């Protein structure tokens, strides 16, 4: 029998790879080490659990440990891999009772990413949450509910959750004011979630608009939506610290302004979990994510990396980039599993396709917007316009704002963004597909998209934007 396929990390990339390998090579021994208790869960569902739209923590699980066992995968929770030795093809594992060495034939590093909190002093105070993991989500929801003697039953997941933390926050009086540090994905989604609990919500963003990767047009629409919903925005404000006696009581900015608050969400980004590879010689990029080839192979023989700890090739530039997203992790893990089982499968490129909900506004982005395109060496031309989401006479039509960006010389489509309340987010998939096909703006304008009054006008908003941008390129 071949030596084991060992996987470090039991979430999206790790268990996708383990499952695919076992399916294609059922006699291969597959061992997955997960340092925590949770496996295969939906990070992106956490804000909706906090809000209350998802009832119990276990609803966010894609696979339970029992499901994994049924696939004949040796899953070992509570086991942290503390060292990797590519010279001896072994990993060192710290288990609940002992430390031991595990040999591997192939190794997948799928350690994910962790929340960045370091720049904000006081982030470790009670009442401050990064919201990066189900234990964070469980503690926050317990904190938001009325004090309960059975907080564990309120949040669910009793078999896996940090029980002491949930019970401690569940016994506290609910917060009244929330400060959200960062106006990115987490900040925007959490503003909606916390508003649903009746809190006075404040969002602090160090730049002049929210959702920076989505562009100014999207950020301005979302800002207007926030203000209409009673969320207070503090733009161009850099948070210096959280202060309090053991728990959050105040947020302080670098310019001396302050806000009394009893809950803080620090959503200033994530960083890849690759410290484990220090000293191994395995190549990493400038952001710390592992450099891989088209099949997820690292610079070490027999070692792969996938998910939020690994880079991917960008669809537009062809350069290696780090863009941690859910589909990328699942897709890359599945590809690595096939490759390890003997069927070499590319992990695919990444265009950075992303969507986010801000109350009723749906936001999407893909590829390179103007600043990113210029930084990549293109001569970008962009167009932003607003069009209807359905035929104007049909009920439910809403304004949809689209930005498209192209390269002046080649007229190649480089990226786009969209925002609106009527199925705007899914329309970004049209632009993503055009990028994958390396289409010009003119080719996108001629795309045969569906039309019927309940779904779209004759000229879909994406086609309208392509038509106007194409005219701009021709002049």
Secondary structure, 3 states (H helix, E strand, C coil): CCCCEEEECCCHHHHHHHHHHHHHCCCCCEEEEECCCCCCECHHHHHHHHHCCCCCHHHHECCCHHHHHHCCCEEEECCEEEEEECCCCEEEEECCCCEEEEECCEEEECCCEEECCCCCECCCCECEECCCCHHHHHHHHHHHCCCCCCHHHHHCCCCCCCHHHHHHHHCCCCCCEEEEECCCHHHHHHHHHHHCCCCEEEEEECCCCCCHHHCHHHHHHHHHHHHHCCCEEEECCCEEEEECCCECCEEEECCCCEEECCEEEECCCEEECCHHHCCCCCCECCCCCECCCCCCECCCCCEEECCCCECEEECCCCCEECCCCHHHHHHHHHHHHHHHCCCCCCCCCECCCEEEEECCEEEEEEECCHHHHHHCCCCEEEEEEEEECCCCCCCCCCEEEEEEEEECCCCEEEEEEEEECCCCHHHHHHHHHHHHCCCEHHHHHCCCCCCECCCECCCCHHHHHHHHHHHHHHC
